[in-house]
Amino acid sequence: MIANRMVVALVLAGIVGVQAEAFSADLPPGTLVTKAPASVAYRWTGCYVGANVGGGSGRTSFTDVRPMLASPLDLGSERTSGALGGGQVGCDYQAGGWVFGVQGLYDASDLKGSHQLVPGPADPRFPNIYDLSSRMSWFATATARVGYAIQPQILIYAKGGAAWTQSTVDYAVTGMGITSPYAGAGSHTGWTAGGGVEYLLAPNWSLFAEYNYLDFGSTTPTLQGNGAAAGFTTPIQLTRRIDTAMFGVNYRFGPLGP
């Protein structure tokens, strides 16, 4: 029985081969016969490393919380803005159209702002001038993300998780002709949420664009005095929130086959 099936298979293969040769013989001399390229099965499962660039803006609020004050002193707020750029690593797993992943990101940034508050509300007879500025030099995030491939090459996703940053602060009080400058830095821990779209440009390369909101809550660094304020310290409470938009590229390791 098996021998009969083998004979039939060989006969069919011979017929197909003869027909193919006959078709090729009918083509004009010099005609190049090529095979149709195999379609690429795009998959999101795998790990990646990449780079990003973008910009951000936000608001930083300042409050003088020295214990000697009867109540915290509102020092106003400022708009911060600047450029950012860095890299990210992560891994994804695709189940049907859904894609689940984790990602770590670190960006250098130059988000800064400044403002002046005058007169000081402490004593209208001796108004103080408050000059404040801040700068966020880096931030990092650790997030989970979930997305859906609306087409094999196009993924829309949402992400969220923890965020960290550090702010440098310059604070100067001018009163009765004397300027007392202070400076310091404070670390912040907060959270982030955002989303974006990613496109598989090639089996191992993807492009993305995304928006993120970062909320670092409040922290209270102790600023060190300089000049006329040398030897003195003052605690300033910072409240920082940032919006970012970035574009980037990822290289995905291994073939994204089925």
N, C-alpha and C positions, 0 to 999 in steps of 0.2 A: 504493500500500500504506500509506504513512504517512498519507495523507488519510483512508483508511478507518478507521485506528486513532484518529485525532483525532475523527472523527464518533462512533465508539463511546464514547470517553471523555466527550464532551460529553453524549451521551444518558444515560449512567450518572450523571453529575453532576446532570443535571436530575431524574432519578428520585429521587436521594437528597434533593435540595432540596425536591421536592414532598412526600416522606414526612415530612421534618422540619417543614414548614409544617403538614401535616395533624395531626401529633402535638401541635404547639403550639396548634392551634385547638381540640383536644379538652380542653385544660387549662382549669380554672375561670378566670374573669376575675380579673386582679390577681396571678396566680401568677408569681413571679419565676423565670425560667429562667437558671441559671448554669452555667458550665463547671467541671468537676472540676479542682481545683488540680493543677498539675504537680508531681511528686515531686522533691525536692531530692537531687541526687547529691553526697553528702558526699565530699570528697577532702582528704587531708592535705598534698598538695604545696603548698608556698608558704612565705613567710617571715612572721615574727611578732615582736611586741614585747609585753611584759607586766609584771606586778607580782606580788610574792609576800609572804607574811607567815608567821611560824611561830616555832619555838623550837628550842633545842638544849641538849645536855648533853654533858659529856665529862670527861676527866681530864688534868691537867697535873702532870708530875713535875719536881722540881728537884734539881740536883746541883751542889755547889760543886767546881769543877775548878781552883782556884788551883794554880799550879805548886809553891808552897811546901808543899802538903800531901803527905804520904807516899802517899796514895791518894785518889781522889775521895770527897767526903763526901756521902752520901745525905741530902738535906734533906726527904724525904718527898714526898707528892703531895696534891692537892686535887681535889675535884669542882667542876666549873664548870658553870654553867647560866645561861640568860637568853633574851631575845627576839631576833628577827632579822627583817629585812624589806628588800626592795630590788626589783630588776628583772632581767629577762632578755631577750635577743634570740636569735633562731635561725632556721634554715631546715630544712624537711623535704622529702623526696622519697618518694612512694609508688610501689611496684612490686607490683601485686597486693595482697595483704593486708599486705605488709611495708612498714614506714616507716623510712627512714634519715635522720638529721639531725645537725646540729651546733648547739651552744648556748654562749653566754657569759652568765655570771651574776655580779652584784655585789650583796652584801648588807651593810648596816650591821648591827652586832650589839652585844649587851651581855652577852656570856658571861663571867662572872667568878666567882672563888672566892677563898678565903683559908684558911690553916691556921697552926697554931703547933706548933713542935717544941721540946720541953723534957724533960729537960735535954740539952744538947749532948754528944755522945759524945767530944769532943776531950779533955777533962780533967774527970773527975767531981768534983774538988776545987773547980773554978770553973765550975759548969754555966752554959752560955749558953742564952738563950731566943731562938729563931729565929721571927720573924714574916714570913710570906710571903703575897703576894697577886698575882693576875694578872688581866688583862682582855683579851679579844679584841674589838677595836672594829670590825673588818670582815673579810670574806673574799671571794674571787673564785674562779671556776672556769671552765675552758674544757673542754668535754666533747663527746664523740660519743655518740649514742644510737641504739638500734635497737629497734623495736617491732613489734607485730602488731595489726592492727585486728580484734578478735574480733567486732565489729559495725561497720558503716560509721561510726558516731559514737563508738565506744569503742576507745581505743588503750591497750594495756599495753606498757610499755617498760622497758629497762635502759639505764643511762648510766655513763660513766666517763671520766676524764681527769685533768688537772692542777689543782692548787689552790694558792692563795696566801693568806697572812694576815699580820698583825702583832700582836704581843703586847706589852703594857706590863707591867712587873714592879716591884713594891715589895718590898724585902728589908731587914729590920732585925735586927741582932744586939745583944742586951742581955747584957752580962757585967760583973760587979763594979759594978753600978749605973750603967753607961754604955751608952747606946743609940747604935748607929752605923747610921744609915739609908742605904740605897742605892736608886737608881731608874734605870730604863732601859727600852729597847724592843728587840725583836728581830723580824726578818722571818723568815717560814717559807715554804718551798716544799715541797709534798707532792703527794698524789694523792687522788682521790675516786672512789667507786663508789656506785651507788644504783639506784633504780627507782621507778616510779609508774604512775598511770593518768590518762589525759586524756580528756575528754568534749567533743564538739562540741555546745555548747548551741545554736548557730545557725551558719549557713554561715561567718561570719567571727569567731565568738567561741567560746573553749573554756575549760573549767575543768580544773584538775589538782590532784592531791595526790601528794606524793612523799617518799621517805626517802633520805637520803644519809649515807654514812660518809666522814669526812675524816681522813686521817692525815698529819700534818706532820713526823713524824720528830723529830729533835733539832737544835737550834740553840743557839749559845752567845753571847748578847749580853754586852757588858761594861757593868756597872752603875756609875754614877757616885755617889760618896759625897757625903753632905750632913751638915750639923751636925757632930757629933763625927768623922764620917768624911770631911769635906771634904778634897779633894785626893787621896783614895784611890779605887781602882777594884777591882772584883772580877768575875770571869767566872762566870756561873751558867748551866749547861746546862739547857735546857727541852725537855721531850718532851711533845707535845700531840696528843691524839686527840679528835675531836668526832663526835657523832651529831646529825643535824638532821631535823626533819619540817616540811614547809611546804605551804601551800595557795596557789593563785594563779589568775590569769586571764590569757589571752593574746588579743590582737587579731591576726587573720590577714589579711594584705593580699591584696586581689583576690578575686574569686569562686572558690569551691571547686567548680567545675563539672567535668564529665568531660573 
